[in-house]
Amino acid sequence: MFKQIHASAEKLMVREYSLRSIVTMVVLTVSLLVLPLVLPPLSPPPLLFLFIPVFIMILLLFLALSPSQAEPNIAVTSV
């Protein structure tokens, strides 16, 4: 039973990715590995740009913890 599920999952994975997408992922991976070795080092970014991920995280936390304005869509039943 497990072998049948595993075989069907492998067939699904093979059908999911075309040759073009696999080649694209391989080229992107190789370029990410080779380009940093070839390109000259860059100067550090301005200080303001370093805080952009911090601002994004603060915004995401605010949105996650703020109450929703939508009406609750909850159904409660007893058994």
C-alpha positions as CSV (number, residue, x, y, z in Angstrom):
1,M,0.0,0.0,0.0
2,F,2.8,2.4,1.0
3,K,4.7,1.6,-2.2
4,Q,1.6,2.5,-4.3
5,I,1.2,5.8,-2.6
6,H,4.9,6.6,-2.9
7,A,4.9,5.6,-6.6
8,S,1.9,7.8,-7.3
9,A,3.5,10.7,-5.5
10,E,6.7,10.3,-7.5
11,K,4.6,10.3,-10.8
12,L,2.8,13.4,-9.6
13,M,6.1,15.2,-8.9
14,V,7.5,14.3,-12.3
15,R,4.4,15.6,-14.0
16,E,4.4,18.7,-11.9
17,Y,7.8,20.0,-13.1
18,S,8.5,20.3,-16.8
19,L,12.0,20.1,-18.3
20,R,12.0,23.9,-18.8
21,S,11.2,24.6,-15.1
22,I,13.9,22.2,-13.9
23,V,16.5,23.8,-16.3
24,T,15.5,27.3,-15.0
25,M,15.9,26.2,-11.4
26,V,19.3,24.7,-12.1
27,V,20.5,27.8,-13.9
28,L,19.3,30.1,-11.1
29,T,21.1,27.9,-8.5
30,V,24.3,27.8,-10.5
31,S,24.2,31.6,-11.0
32,L,23.6,32.1,-7.2
33,L,26.6,30.0,-6.5
34,V,29.0,31.4,-9.1
35,L,28.1,35.1,-9.4
36,P,29.2,36.1,-5.9
37,L,32.7,34.6,-6.6
38,V,33.0,36.5,-9.9
39,L,31.5,39.9,-9.1
40,P,33.5,42.6,-7.1
41,P,32.3,43.3,-3.6
42,L,29.7,46.0,-3.2
43,S,29.8,48.9,-0.9
44,P,27.4,48.7,2.1
45,P,23.9,50.1,1.6
46,P,22.7,53.3,3.3
47,L,21.6,52.8,6.9
48,L,18.0,53.5,6.0
49,F,17.8,50.5,3.7
50,L,19.0,48.2,6.5
51,F,15.9,49.1,8.5
52,I,13.5,48.1,5.7
53,P,13.1,44.4,6.9
54,V,12.6,45.7,10.4
55,F,9.8,48.0,9.3
56,I,8.2,45.2,7.2
57,M,8.3,42.9,10.3
58,I,6.7,45.6,12.5
59,L,3.9,46.1,9.9
60,L,3.3,42.4,9.6
61,L,3.1,42.1,13.4
62,F,0.7,45.0,13.6
63,L,-1.6,43.5,10.9
64,A,-1.5,40.1,12.6
65,L,-2.4,41.4,16.0
66,S,-4.9,44.0,15.0
67,P,-8.6,43.1,15.3
68,S,-10.5,42.3,12.1
69,Q,-13.3,44.5,10.9
70,A,-15.1,41.6,9.2
71,E,-18.0,40.0,10.9
72,P,-17.1,36.6,12.5
73,N,-18.2,33.7,10.4
74,I,-18.3,31.0,13.1
75,A,-20.9,28.3,13.5
76,V,-21.2,26.7,17.0
77,T,-23.2,23.5,17.4
78,S,-23.7,21.1,20.2
79,V,-23.4,17.4,19.8
